[in-house]
Amino acid sequence: MARLTKEEKRFVEQIEEEIRYIKMPSVPEREELFKAAEGGDDEAIRRLVEIMTPEVLEIAMEKHLEGLHIGDLIQEGYIALFEAFGELGKKEAQTYDAYLHLAIREGMEKYILETATELKGARDIAEKLNLLMEAAETLIEEYGEVTMADVANYTKLSADEIEELLRIAGEEGLFGETEDDK
C-alpha cells in the first residue's frame, strides 16, 4: 500500500467516522437483505452497500498504489458492488458475501490495470515528445532550421507519428513542411 496524501487521509478518516455509526445486521437480517436485494429492492441494496463500506475501504487500502487516489479506488469498489447486485439472483445464498467481496476486489483491480495502462501510455507519449524537442534543438543548432523529414530521420519516428504527437501537444506545424509537402 502506498502512503496516503493529506487529502486522502482526511477522506479515509471521514469514511471511518461514518463506519462507526453503521448498525451491522444480524446474520438472519443480512440474509433477508440479500433476498430483498436479489429481487431489486432499492432500500435493501442501499443498506447492503452501507454495511459493505468497511470491506470496500479495507480492500481499497490494501490495493492503493502511488499515483492512484484512494477515493477513485473506493468509487470503483462501489461501482463493482452495484454491478454485482444485478447478479445476486444467479448466486447461491451462502456465497453472497464472498461473491460481493470478490466483485469489489476485481472492480478495483480492473481500475488499477486500466489506469496503469493509461499512465504508461502517457509516459510513452511524454518520452517521445521530449525526444522530438531534443532532436529539433540539436538539428536547429547544427543546420539553423529543421523540417519534419529531418526530425523523422533523426528520431526514427514516422512523419505520421510525429504529426500525431505534435497534435497531442498542441504544436501542429512546428516543423514546417516535409519534403513530401513541397
Residue pairs with C-beta under 8 A, 6 or more apart in sequence:
1 61
1 62
1 63
1 64
1 65
2 64
2 65
2 66
2 67
2 68
3 66
4 12
4 64
4 70
8 69
8 70
8 71
11 70
11 71
12 57
12 61
12 70
15 53
15 57
15 74
16 57
18 53
19 53
19 54
19 57
22 50
22 51
22 53
22 54
24 51
25 33
25 47
25 51
30 51
31 93
32 44
33 44
33 47
33 48
33 51
34 44
34 48
34 88
34 93
34 96
35 93
36 43
36 44
37 44
37 45
37 48
37 85
37 88
38 88
38 89
39 89
45 82
45 85
48 85
48 100
49 78
49 81
49 82
52 81
52 100
52 104
55 100
55 101
55 104
56 74
56 77
56 78
56 81
56 104
57 74
59 77
59 101
59 104
59 105
59 108
60 70
60 73
60 74
60 77
60 108
61 70
63 73
63 105
63 108
63 109
63 112
64 70
64 73
65 112
67 115
67 119
68 112
68 115
72 111
72 115
73 108
73 111
73 112
76 107
76 108
76 110
76 111
77 104
77 107
77 108
79 107
80 103
80 104
80 106
80 107
80 108
80 110
81 100
81 103
81 104
81 107
83 103
83 107
84 99
84 100
84 103
84 104
87 99
87 103
88 96
88 99
91 99
125 165
125 168
128 157
128 161
128 165
129 165
129 168
129 169
131 155
131 157
132 151
132 155
132 157
132 162
132 165
132 166
135 151
135 154
135 155
136 146
136 151
136 174
136 175
138 154
139 146
139 150
139 151
139 154
140 146
143 150
145 176
146 175
146 176
147 175
147 176
147 177
147 178
147 179
148 159
148 162
148 163
148 175
148 176
148 177
148 178
149 159
149 178
149 179
149 180
150 175
151 157
151 162
151 175
152 158
152 159
152 162
152 178
155 162
157 165
159 178
159 180
162 175
163 172
166 172
166 173
166 174
166 175
